[in-house]
Structure formats: structure tokens, C-alpha cells
Amino acid sequence: MSSVALQRSIITDIKLAEEGHLKIDWVEAHMPVLNRIREQFEAERPFAGLKVTICLHLEAKTAYLAKVVQAGGAEVTITGSNPLSTQDDVCAALVEDGITVFAKYNPDPEEFKALQIKALETKPDLIIDDGGDLVTLLQSERPDLAATIRGGAEETTTGIIRLKALEKEGKLKFPMVAVNDAYCKYLFDNRYGTGQSAFDGIIRTTNLVIAGKTVVVVGYGWCGKGVAMRAKGLGANVIVTEVDAIKAVEAHMDGFHVMPMVEAAKLGDFFITVTGNKAVIHGEHFDVMKDGAVLSNAGHFDVEVSKPALAERSASIRTVRRNIEEYRFKDGRKMYLIAEGRLVNLAAADGHPAEIMDTTFALQALGLRYVNERYNELSKSVVNVPYEIDEQVARFKLESLGIAIDTLTEEQVKYLDSWNA
């Protein structure tokens, strides 16, 4: 055990470490791409002498990413990006492995923010962020802690939206690599990861059948596509609501019913929000919902389902199962909100499968190395993941699966590069 990491860290209980090590060992065995990058990092030490602060959902897969960055020579500090997704046993295991941790399961909002600030007070050279939490704190409350930061990488759609807003106002203080916008991220993580893990959280928590029910998917971006696809595969009748005309046509042509939310609200048994926006399910929708409707969110913040509007209509609120709050309306109807409206796949389950996060966290690790190598050349802006990194991660994945693909011949390359061939 690292006594230094233990002295610095704020966690629930170091005695929980044994179970945390088992969880990390399990995901390590199922993350071959990240294992390969770890071997590279151990040999090349790209982060030697640097401090890296990570803010992500603090569970086993994230823990292994932290260990890979540590293998690259970094002094790593980690904090949670969601109070309900932090796993205390994983935190304890990381401390034993020499990583400083500022995180606990379900702290109150002030303590949660204070733990994130403690992670920034280590004065990192590089950051990995989720939802723009660290960058927002650096902008709004602790700008004094931004001076040492060379750049970082961002995980989520919500985070990219916040970063681009800062960039537009000329307030982004360093380059941030948009890992969320890499092909391997939104095609695989957002679609296959969110689709499976959202229902993992819903089914674990409710113990209710999906087949034959009506599932309303609010938003048809890559996450919404994955959720709708998995709902259909589980035997549900699927309705999609959208504000984007192109995505609405796409959902229709993918075989789903498309209608306004106020109409879908009358029909749904399960509701899953995946928009990144606030109050996409609100008062007028609750007014027409069925008794017993189940509400959940797979977006970053707990604002997509309007909790104030739920509370206004309620005569009583009680917890009826772990991670399920029952809102009993004044007219007698009951609505069930999963995990306080926070990310259902992480607050009520274990997040995306290890094999999915293998590619996503490979992009994080390589994106962080990229921004460290190029930070003097990059503008203070949101930076795309270079195609070469994206494609390399996909090749590592294929190799781990034992799959080979074709390559172009010189003649084919010449043909594609010529305008008059």
C-alpha cells in the first residue's frame, strides 16, 4: 500500500480494497486494447514527471484507465463525476495502488464539489474530464488552479457542449480533446454501451419485464439510437421523441413511432431521456402519464426529468426500492423515478460493458498523450481526436478479436487519389 496516497486521499474506508481489486482485475482481463496501450506506456513513459487529474464515473473500468495512465509515469489523482456512481471499494483499491482518490459514494452536493476541488488543488499538468465538471470549476470558482494545465480530454456529449460554449466566448484556458466525438466513441460506446447499460440499470432496479411494454426514448442521437435498438430487441413497443427533423425522419425509417412528447407521455410505461438538455419531461407530460410510469435518465446531469415538477404534483415521496423513488400524485397516480434522475446506467448499475469502455478509454489514454505532445501547437479550443488515433484503436480492437481485414493495393490507392482515372 502507498502510505502517501492513503494520507492524501479522502475515501470512505480503506478496508474495502480487497473487493475493489477483484473488480479491477475482472475488467483488466476484458480490456485487451487498454492492456496493449499500457504495455506501450510502460515502455515509453509519456507522462513521466507529470501530474494527471481524472474526473470520471469512479468504478472499476475507470480505475483501470487510471492505472494505465499511472503506468505511463504520471502521478495520478482521481475524483468522481457523479455522486451515485462512485464505488467505495474501487476507491480503496486505487489508494492501495498508489493513486490519490478524492471520492465517496453519495456525498451531499457541497462535499461532492469540495472533493472535485481537492483533486484540482494537486495542480495537474493534464486532466481527463466528464461533463466538463473540472473545466467548469476552473472557470467559475478556481481559475487560480488552471495555470499549470497543458490540456486535457473530455468524455461526454454534455462536456463537449459546455467546452464549445466556453470556446465561443473565448474563455477556454487550454486545449481539450473531444474524445466523445471520435468515431469509435459515438458509434460504439454511445450506441452499444448506452443501449445495453441503460437497460441493465432499469432491469436490475425495477425487476420488471420490458417485453410488451411501451418504451419512450427521448432523443435520437447516438445514445438514443442504442437505447431504442435495445428496447426493440427486448420486445418493447418503441416511441421516439425528437426536436431535430432529420433525426426524427431517421427514427421513423428505423421502424420506430415518432410523435411529440405530450402524446408519447400518454402511452409510455418506461421513459428514458438521452438529450443532454433540461426538463425534456416536465409538468404537462406528468399530467397525462399512466399510473405506474417508470422514469429514468441516461444523460449526464439529473435535469432531464423535471424533479421540481414531480414534487409539485406529489402528496408524498418515498423510497420503495433501492434507487426507486415513488412520487404519489395528489390525484392518486404514482410515478417512479430511478436513481434520482441521475445516469441510470451508472447510478443503478455498473455502466457500459468492459469491452466497450476498452475502446473508449483507449481513446482517452492516447488522446491525453496527444495533447501532452502537442499542447504548445494546439489552440485553446476543442480539438478533434486525430483520425490516426481513432483508426489505431479500431485496429487494436480487431486484432484482439482475431479479425483481419483487407488493405488497398497501390493501384487502388492511386485510383482513389486520381480525378481522371
Secondary structure, DSSP 4 states (H G I P E B T S, - for coil): --HHHHHH-B-S-GGGHHHHHHHHHHHHTT-HHHHHHHHHHHHH-TTTT-EEEEEE--SHHHHHHHHHHHHTT-EEEEEESSTTT--HHHHHHHHHTT-EEE--SS--HHHHHHHHHHHHTT--SEEEESTTHHHHHHHHT-GGG-TT--EEEE--HHHHHHHHHHHHTT---S-EEEGGGSHHIIIIIIIIIHHHHHHHHHHHHH----TTSEEEEE--SHHHHHHHHHHHHTT-EEEEE-S-HHHHHHHHHTT-EE--HHHHTTT-SEEEE-SSSS-SB-HHHHTTPPTTEEEEE-SSSTTSB-HHHHHHTEEEEEEEETTEEEEEETTS-EEEEEGGGSBHHHHSS--S-HHHHHHHHHHHHHHHHHHHHHTTTS-SSEEEPPHHHHHHHHHHHHHHHT-------HHHHHHHH-S--
